[in-house]
Amino acid sequence: MAAPVSVPDVIASIRSRWSPHLVATTNDHDVKVVKIDDAFIWHAHQNTDELFYLISGKLTMEMEEEAAQGEARAEIRNVLMKPGDMFNVPKGVRHRPVAEDAVIMVIERKIRSTQEIRWTLREQE
């Protein structure tokens, strides 16, 4: 039988930024906590939504919205989050989190292989 996991204890054990720590797996989704600071790379997940829960700090989710007809570039939408906020980034939407000393929980479909990661990053080039 599984035992409860103390999320605060997991967070306290994190020593480096941008290094997700697996807290739980439910069905085919991973629940991770991550300490983040500054901006991450622009990327998209083609096969899964990505759900963010801001535990502490500040987080702006920058997202590309489709370019209007006749426009060459996509518009950037900034979603400002405060602790306790949850936000879902739909699959296929290019985004990047920009944080100030933040701790987040991320829930997303489990990545099946490192090849899937390579494909996702290659799509961003």
C-alpha positions in Angstrom: 0.0 0.0 0.0 1.3 3.4 -0.9 2.2 6.0 1.8 1.4 9.7 1.7 4.0 12.0 0.2 4.8 15.3 1.9 5.0 17.8 -0.9 6.7 20.4 1.4 9.4 17.9 2.3 10.0 17.2 -1.4 10.3 20.9 -2.1 12.7 21.3 0.8 14.9 18.6 -0.7 15.2 20.3 -4.1 18.7 21.8 -4.5 18.7 23.0 -8.1 16.4 25.0 -10.3 14.6 23.6 -13.4 15.0 20.0 -12.1 11.6 18.4 -11.8 11.0 16.0 -8.9 8.4 13.3 -9.3 5.9 13.4 -6.5 3.3 10.9 -7.9 2.0 9.2 -10.9 -1.7 8.7 -11.5 -3.0 6.8 -14.4 -0.8 8.0 -17.2 0.1 11.4 -15.7 3.1 12.5 -13.7 2.8 15.0 -10.9 6.1 16.9 -10.4 7.3 19.8 -8.3 10.0 22.2 -9.6 11.9 25.2 -8.3 12.2 27.7 -11.2 13.7 31.1 -11.8 14.0 33.3 -14.9 12.7 32.2 -18.3 12.6 28.8 -19.8 12.9 28.1 -23.6 9.9 28.4 -25.9 8.4 25.0 -26.5 5.2 23.0 -27.0 3.9 19.6 -26.1 2.3 18.0 -29.1 0.7 15.1 -27.2 -0.3 16.5 -23.9 -1.7 19.5 -22.1 0.5 20.8 -19.3 -1.2 21.9 -16.0 0.7 24.4 -13.8 -0.1 25.1 -10.1 1.9 27.9 -8.6 2.9 27.1 -5.0 5.0 30.2 -4.3 6.8 33.0 -6.0 5.8 34.8 -9.2 5.0 33.2 -12.6 4.1 34.6 -16.0 3.2 32.1 -18.6 4.0 33.5 -22.0 2.0 31.9 -24.8 1.9 32.3 -28.5 -1.6 32.9 -29.9 -2.2 32.1 -33.6 -1.4 34.9 -35.9 -4.4 36.7 -37.4 -4.9 36.1 -41.0 -2.5 38.2 -43.0 -0.1 38.7 -40.0 3.3 37.1 -40.1 3.9 36.7 -36.4 1.9 35.3 -33.6 0.7 37.5 -30.7 2.2 36.8 -27.3 -0.3 36.4 -24.4 1.0 36.8 -20.9 -0.9 35.0 -18.2 0.1 36.3 -14.7 -0.2 33.8 -11.9 -0.1 34.3 -8.2 0.4 31.6 -5.5 -2.6 29.3 -5.5 -3.4 29.8 -9.2 -3.7 26.9 -11.6 -3.4 27.2 -15.4 -3.6 24.7 -18.2 -1.5 25.1 -21.3 -3.3 23.2 -24.1 -1.3 20.7 -26.2 0.4 22.1 -29.2 0.5 25.7 -27.8 4.0 27.3 -27.8 4.8 28.7 -24.4 7.5 29.5 -21.9 7.2 30.0 -18.1 9.0 33.1 -16.8 9.5 33.0 -13.1 10.8 34.9 -10.1 11.9 32.5 -7.4 8.9 30.2 -8.0 7.9 26.7 -6.9 5.4 25.0 -9.2 3.6 21.7 -9.4 3.3 20.4 -13.0 0.9 17.7 -14.1 1.3 16.2 -17.6 1.0 13.0 -19.5 4.0 10.8 -18.7 6.8 11.1 -21.3 7.4 7.6 -22.7 11.0 7.9 -23.9 13.9 10.3 -24.3 13.1 10.1 -28.1 9.8 11.8 -27.4 11.7 14.6 -25.6 14.0 15.0 -28.6 11.1 15.2 -31.0 9.4 17.9 -28.9 12.6 20.0 -28.8 13.4 19.5 -32.5 9.9 20.8 -33.3 10.9 24.1 -31.6 13.9 24.8 -33.8 
